[in-house]
Amino acid sequence: MIGDTLWSPPADLRETTEIGRFMAWLATERDLDFDGYDALWRWSVDDLEGFWSALADFFEVRFHAPYEQVLSDRTMPGAKWFTGARLNYAEHLVGRDQDLNRSAVVGRSQTRPQVELTFGELREEVSRVRAGLQRLGVVAGDSVAAYMPNIPETLIAFIATASLGATWSACSSEFGPHSVIDRFSQIEPKVLIAVPGYGYRDRYVSRQEEIVGIREGLPSLEHVVTVPYGPGQPPDDAVAWEELRSLPGPLEFAPVAFDHPLYVLFSSGTTGLPKAIVHGHGGQLLEHQKNQGLFWDLKPGGRLMWFSTTAWMMWNALVSALLMRASIVMLDGDPTWPDLNEQWRIAEQLRPTTMGVSSVYMVACRKAGLEPGRQFDLSAMRIFCTAGSPVPAEAYRWVYESFDPSVLMINGSGGTDICSGMVGGSPAQPVYEGEISGPSLGVDVKAFDADGNVVVGELGEMVITSPMPSMPVALLGDPDGSRYRDAYFDRYPGVWRQGDWIMFTQRGSCVVTGRSDATLNRGGVRLGTGEFYRVIEELPDVTDSLVVHLEDDGGGSGQLLLFIVPTETGSTDPALEGRIAAALRMQLSPRHVPDRIVRVAAIPRTLTGKKLEAPVKRILRGEPPALVASRGSLLNPTALDAFVTLAEDLGPTKR
């Protein structure tokens, strides 16, 4: 599988891009002259100490105390980075003195008019909320939780919390109380910040009862702060946001250790209690400076727009654009309302230089026949990013047919676990049709077979063989580290296993085909779920799909089951299943033809859009749905119903 080259690095790379500027800086400041990305990447993983210390110098990290050693222990898990250093991630988010009048934040929502802040105004708000949190007794080591949408107040509270050395965690305000309590009970927050409701499309959604339920379920809470957002009423004893920010205070930043907890992110939580993943100040600072600066090419005066809820790691990636002294667009509401063109309309008005969308949204726009680059003035956009799930080759072609050909498309894959990308693209790498350009700098990523051998040209487990500063500091509730080791180091000792299938080409590009825990193993051949979706979801009469394989414990071939959500026209077409089977046979192989195709009303997805392949499989194998998936963490809580019914119909003898 070798795709055509759709985009190539510019000749003036070193003069016009941040990664080019970094390469030129390495040549003059470190006497390291690399002739291209591949050589730069090889150095970045061969000389971990040299690479990460160079990044810190290049981006002028403000160390309150210098580090004694870049990497004092290379063991995974447990690598020790920048020992002795003291710094604060939040200090790097609020710009420098020369940025005070530069745009920092644009908040666009379906609840209230647009809100804009300069870096100077952001600093003022952070200093006030910081002082307010101190009055509530928040100190370094405490936890602050947010039940908030993606709005500027959430950002302000986050920066203020981090500035104190306290730990931040957020859940989207769409989450149900049980899902929120499952997450926040692990961090034992002292303060909860919430909105009493929000606008969604043309209606108002109250969260008053949910706040009451969350407060009752979190005995550690001492204060609830409510932000005025929509017409809802806060609890009687809540601290008003205006009261919290009422008094000025100094803008200071507690110097903390490199691995001091910055925020806790959670796994999807579809199967039992979500993993509480602790990320540190220094690891996230360096990782996001690298990714948002060198890969997304953000710089002072640039702007990032990428729709995300506060529960997805992309929110943390979005706000980290401020590290580059670029501005961010914070979107709240339904990004596809009143129609699919809404994000493109907003982009025309707010003119981001870098824009990101989910692959699901991009594929939907393509299927709807949209041509954003022709329908809207997107001339400010230089980089277009996508992530979240595998991207079909057809979507790559759509980008280069719909946008200016000079726009760089970056498709990446990573995760909450490092809160960044492991493979992706940059202005220094070509774009190949249907392929991710290659490994990210500092990420020693490979494909392993079952025996731990590196494979090229075939599917393997995505692994990382050298430590990274952004790997989790710890998992909460895991005092001996056993849960951490089981999550990432269970199969290959000392090697991080990401849990995705990946295939590298001879030229270093790659394709991620889906989760390895959702593997389809038919007749001894591993089939990636992404291969199915690429074919099925290109069909005009299918809007969504999910595929699982139920193994036969007796040694038989088992059942390959495909679930589809047909369009309105497809729902009345009796020949649809036959066309799907024919397309899979022709475009993939006879092995890809399902034993059964089932029509359902909706595919279960998390609130961040990920398909629940493994949980659906467990339900179909007869496990109790309540133990398999938390409905409060699903985009559509009723989407599981059809699978529960099917599991009953299958019965134990047919599973």
N, C-alpha and C positions, 0 to 999 in steps of 0.2 A: 504494500500500500504506500505509494509515493504520490502525494498530491502536487498539483501545479503551484508554482510560485506566484502569489498574488500581490506581494509587496516586498520591496527590498530596501535596506537601510540607505539613507541619503548620503551623498558624497561629502556633505558638510556636517556630518554627524558630530564631530568634536567641537564645532562652533555653535551648533543650534540646539543640542539636547543635553540633558543633565547627565545621562550615562556617558556621552561623549566628553563632557567637561570633566567627569570623574576619571576617564581614561587619560585625558591630557594632564590632569593633576597628578596621577600616578607616575606619568613619565617624567614630570619636572620635579615633583616632591619626593618620590620614592625610587626614581631611576628604574621604573617598571614600564616597559613599552610593549603593549599587546597589539597584535595586528588584527584582532577581531574578537567577537564575543566568546567564541569557543575557548580561546586561549585565556581570556579574562576569567571565564567560569572555572577552568581547570585550576588556575592559581587560587581562586577564591575557596576551593575545597581542599586543595593541597596545603595551603598556608592559612589555616583558620585564624591564627593569631594576627598575621599580617593583614589579612583582609578586613576583619572586624575592627581592628584598631585604626586602619586607614579610613574606614567609613566614619568612625567617631571623629577623627580629625577633619575629614572633608566636610562633614555637616556641622562642625564646630559645636559638638556636644558640650554643654556647660556642666563640668564636673565640679562639685563643691569640695570634693576630696579626690585626689588622683587614685587611679587603680595601681595595684602592686603587680598584678599579673593578668594578662588577657584571659588565659585559659589554664587554670591551675590543676584541673582534673578533667580529663577527656572521657571519663566513663559515662556510658549511657545505660540506665538513667543516672542522673546525679552530677552531670558536668558542672563545674564551677567557673563562672564567667566574671571577669573584671572585679576580682576580689579587692576589697578595700575601698572601692569607688563609692562616692556619695553623689546623688543627682536626683532630679525630679522630672518625670515625664511631662507633667502639667506645665512646668515652666517654659517648655518649648512650644506649647500650643498657643500662647497668647501674643506671639509676634515679638518684634523688637521695637525700640523707641521710634525708629523711622517708619514703622508700619501703622502708627496710631490712626491715620486717616484712611488707610486702605480697607477695602471691603473684606469682612471676615465671614459673615453668615447671612444667608437669605433663607428665611423660613416661609415656605409655601404650604398652605393647608386648606382643607375643605371645612374648617371650623371658624376661621377668622381671617381678616385681611393679612396681606403679606407683611412680614417683619424683617427688618434689615439691621445689622450691627456692623460697625467698623471694629477693628482690633482695639481701638481706644475704648469704645463702648463695651466691648466684651470684657476687657480688663476691669472696668469699673463694676460691671455686674458680678464678675467672679469675686472681686474683693468684698463686695457687700454680702453675697451669699456665703462666702467663706467665714466672714465675721458672724453671720447668723448661725451657721453650723457650730461654730465654737461656743456661742451662747447656749446652744442645745446640749453642749457637753461632748461634742465629737472631737476625738483626739486620734493621733496615729495609732493604727491597729484596730480601730473600730470599723464597723461596716455600715454603709449607707445604701439603701435599696431604692430603686425607682420603678414605679408602675406607671410608665409614662410613654407617650407617643414620641415621634421623631420631631421635636420642636426645639427652638433655641434654649428654652429654660432647662431642658434635659441636659444639653451640652454644658450650660453654665454650672449646674449642680455637679456634674461629673468633674469638671476642671477644679471646682472649689473643693470637692471631696479629695481628689488626688493631691491637691496642693498641701493638704493637711497630713498626708501620709495615711489617710483612711482608705478603705477598700470599697470599690464601687461594684454594683451589680444591677442589672436592669431586666425587666420583663416588659414586653409590649402590652399596652392597655387592652388588647383584644383577648389576652389570656384569661381563662377562667380561674376562680380562686384556688381550686385544688392544685392546678399546675403551678400557680405562683407560689403557694405555700410549699410545695415539693421542692422548689428551687431555693426560695429565700430562707426556709427553715435551716438550710445547711450553712448559711453564712451568719445567722443570728444578728440581723441588723438592729442598730440602735434607732435609726431614723428611716422612715418610709416617706418618699416623695411621690405624689400621685395627682392625677387629674380626676375630677368628679364625673367627667364624660368627654365625649369628642364627637365631631361631625364625621360622618362617613357617607359619601355620595350626597344625597339630598335629605338625609335624616340624621337625627341626633341619637347617640348611644349613651345611656347612663351607666356609670360605673360606681354609683353610690353604694349599692348593696354589696358589690364585689369588694370595695375598700373595707367595709365593715367586716366581711368574712375573712379577708386577709389579715386584718388587724387582730381578730380573735384567734387566728391560727398561728400567730407569731408572738409568743410570750416575751421575746427579747425586746420588742419595740417599746421605746420610751416616748417617741413623738411621731405624729403623722403631719406632714406638711402638704397642703393642697395648693395646686397652681390653678388660677382662674382660667379655664379653657372650656368654652361652651357654657350653657345655662344651668348646669347641675349645681346642687348644693353640697358643700363639704360637710363632714361630720362636725358636730357642735364643738368638740374640744380640739379640733385640728388647728395647727399653726398656719396662718395665711402666708402665702408666698411674699406678699407685700411686707408683712411683719418680719419675715426672715431676712429680707434684703433692705430693711428700713434704715440701717445704720452703716455708714462707711467704715472701712477697715483697711489695714495695710495689705498690699498684694505681696504676699510672701510665699515661699515654697520650702517645705520641710525637706532637708537633704536626707535621703533614705538610701539604703543599700541597693545595689544593682538588681537583686532578686526580691526586693521588698514588694509585697502584693499590691498590684495596681487595680486590677479588676478580676472578677470571677465570671467566666462564661460557662454556659451549660450546654451539654449535648442535647439532642432533640427531645429526650425524655419520653420517647414513644414506648419504651420498654422499661418499666420500673422507674426508680428514682434517677433523675438525670445526673450525669457526671458533673461535678462542680470543679471546673478547670481553672486553676489559679495562674494568672499571668503577672509577670514582674515589670517594674518600671523600665529597667534598662533594656531588657529583651525586646519589649514592644517598641521602645523608642528607636533602637537601631534597626529592627526589622522593618518598621514602617517608614523610616527615613529611606531605607534602601528601596523598598517596594514602591512607595508613593512618589519618591523622587526619581530614582534611576529607571524604574520600569514604566510608571504612569506619566513620567516627565512633568510632574507638577513643580512649579516654581513661583516666586513672588509675582502676583498679578494674575496667576492662573486661577481656574475654578473647576471644582469637581462636583458633578451631579450624579448621584447613584441612589435610586430609591431603596430604602431599607427600613425595616422596623427596628426598634431598639433591642430586640431579642436575637438578632442575627449578627454574626461577627462582622458583616459588612458595615454595620453602624460604627463599630470601632475603627474600621478601615476608613470610612468616610470622614470622621472627625479628625483622623490623623493627617488629613491633607493640610490642616492648619500648621503642622510641623514644618511644611514647606513654605509657610507664609502665603499660601494660596487660600482662596475663599471656598466655602462649601454651600451647597443647596440642600436644605433639609425639607423633604417632602413628607406630608402626612395626609392620609386618606387612601382612596382607591386610585392607584396610578393608571387604571384603565377606564376611568369614568370622566366624562360621559361616553368616551369611546377610546379605542386603542391609540388614537393620535395624541392623547393628552400629554404624554411625556415629551413628545416631539414639539408640541406647542410651547410647553414650558421651556424647553431647551432653546427654542428660537428667541424667546423673550429674555432669558437669563444668560444665554451665551456661555455655557461651560466650555472650557478648552479640553477637558477630559470628561467623558460621559460613560457610565456603566449601566447595564441592564441585565436582568436575568436571562438565561438562555431560553427559558419558557416564554418570556415576553417577546424575545427576538423572533423565535419560530412562529409565534402567533401573528406577529406583524407581517412576516413573510407570507404566511398562508392567507392572510387577509388581503394580500396584494398591495400593501402600503409601500411607498417609496419616499421615506422621510427626507432624504437629501435633496429630492426634487420638489417635494411638497412644501418644505419649510427652509428657512434660511438658517442653516447649521454651519455657516462658514467659519465660526469661531472654533469649532471642534477639530482637534488634531488627532485625538486618540479615542477610540471606541472600545470599551471593555465589556466582557461578558464572563460569567462564572455561575456556578450553582449546580450544573448538570452537563452531561456530554452534549456537544454541539455538532449537528450534522454538517456534512460538506456543503449541502445546498444552502445552508445559512451563511457560510462564508461567501459563497458566490453572490448571495443576495446583498450582503454588505457592500461588496465592491461593484455591484450594479446599481445600488441605491444611494451611495454616498460618493463624495469626491474621492477619486482614486488615490489621492495623497494621504487620506486618513489611514492611520495605523490601527488595525484590529488586533486586540489582545484577548486571547482566550486563555483562562488560567484555571488551575485546580489546586486546592489546598484544604483549609478547613479551620474550624473552631479550635482545633488542638494546638495550632501555632498562631492562629489569628492572622493568617497571611496565605500567600501562595507558595506552592512547592515547585510547580512547573507553570510556565506562562510565556510571556513575550515582552519585548522591549524595543525601543527604536534602533537597537543595534542588531536585531535578529530579523531574518526574513519571515514572512507569513506564508505558510503552505496550506493549500486548500484541505480542510477537514482535519488539520493537525495542530496541536499546541507546539509553539516554536521550540521549547526545550526547557531544561532545568533552570531554576532561578539561581542567582548568584548566592554562594554560600550554602547551597542545599545540595548535598551529595546524594542525589536521588537516583535509584536504579530500579530495575525489574528483576525480581528473584523468582526462580522456580521453587517447587516444594522442598527441594534439598538445599536451598540457599545459594544456588549458582546464579550468576548474572546471565540474563537472557536478552537477546536483541532480535527483533523481528517476530516475536511471539508474546502472547499475554503472560504477564507475571504479576506477582504481588508488588505494589509500590512500597519501597522501603527507603529509609534514609540511614546511611552508614556512618555518618559523622555528626557530632552534636551541633545544635544551633542555639543561639541565645534566647530565641523566642519559644523554645519548647517549654511546656508547663513547669512552673516552679513546683507544683504538687497538685494532687487531688484532695479536696476536703474530705474529712472522714476516713482518711487512709493513713493512719499514724505510722505504719510499718512499710508503706510504699508498695504493698502487695497488689492493690487495685491498679495502681499506676503501671506496674510491671505487666499485669495481666492484660491491661488495655492496649499497650503498645509494644511490648517485648515478649509476648507469650510464645511466638513461633520461632523467632530467630534471636537468641540471646545476644544482647548488646547491640541489636539493630532495631531501629524503629520501624514498625509495620503500620502503614496508614490505613489499610482496610479497603483499598481500591485496586481494581485491575488496571494495569497500564501496559502499553506496548511502545517500546522505543524503536525508531527506524535507524538505519545505518548512518543517516546524516544528523542524528541527535534529536530530531523532533519526536513527538510522542502523541498517543491517543489514550485517553482515559475512558474506559468502557462501562464503568459502574462499580458498585460496591462488591467486594469479594465475599462479604457475608451473605450476599444475595445471588451467589453463583448458580448458574444453570449448568448442570453437569449431565449431559445426555450421551449415553453410550460411551462414557469416558472422555468426551470432548467438552471442554469448558466454553461456555457461550456467555459473552458479556451482554447484560441487559440493554446497554446503550445501543448495541447493534440493532436490536429489535425496534427500539423507539425511533431510531433514525429513519427506518423504513415505514413503520406503521403511522407515525404522526405526520408524515409527508402526504399521506392519502387525504384527499379532500373531504371525505365523509367521516373522518375520525378526529376528535378534538383532544383526546388524552388516552393513555394506555398504561398497563402494568402487567408484567410477566413474572411468573414464579414457576419453579420446578419442584414437584413433590416426589421425593425419592421413595422407592419401594424398599421397605425394610427386608423384604424377602429376596432381594437381589434382582428384581425385575427392572424394567426401564423407567418406571414411575410415570408421572403425568406432567406434561408441560401445559400450563394453563395461561391463557392470554385474556386479559380483561380490557374492554374498550368502552370509551364513552363516545357514541356516535353523534354526529351533527343531527340537526332536525331532519334533513333529507336522508341521511344515512340510517336513521332509526326506522324508516319504513322500507328500507331496501333489503329484501331477503337474500340477495346475492353478495352482500357486503363481506360476510365471513369468507366466502370463496375467493373474493378478490384479494383479501388480506393474505390468505394462505398462498395464493399464487405469487403475490409480490414478495413474500418472505422466501419462497422457494427459488424464485428467479434471481432476486438481488442478493440473497445470502446463501442458503443451502437447504436441501430437504430436511436436515436436522433441525432447522429453525421453525419448521411448520408445527404449530401447537396441536396437542391432542384435542384441545377444546377451546373455543373462543366464546367468552361470556360477555354479554352487554350489561353494563352497570350505569347508574345515574352519575356517579362521581368516583374519581380515584382518590384514595386517602393520601393527603399530603400534610406535612407539618406546616406551621404558620410561616416558615421560611421557604416553602415550596418543594421540599424534598419528598419524593415518593416513599411510601412505607412498604417496601418490598419484603424485607425480613419479617416485620410484624404481621403482614398479611399471610405470609407463608406459615407462621406459627399458629395463627387463627385457623387456617385451613387444615393444619395438622391436629387440631382439636384442643389447643390450649385455651383457657378462659380469656375472653377478650379484655376483661378488666385488668388482668395481669400482664397483658401484652402491650396495650396502648392506652395512654391517657387521652381521653377525648378532648380534654381542655387544651391540649397542645396541638390540636388538628385544625386545619383551615376550615374543614367542614366536618363537624363531629358526627354527622349521620352517615358519612361516606363508608364507615365500616359495616353498616347494617347488612348490605348485600353479601359480604364475605362471611359474616356470622351465619346467615341463612344458608349459604352454600356449604359451609362446614357441617351444618346439621344434615343437609341432604347427602353429602358425601358419605358420612358415617365412618366409623373406625375401620371397616373392612376395605374401604375404597381410597384410603389415604396412603 
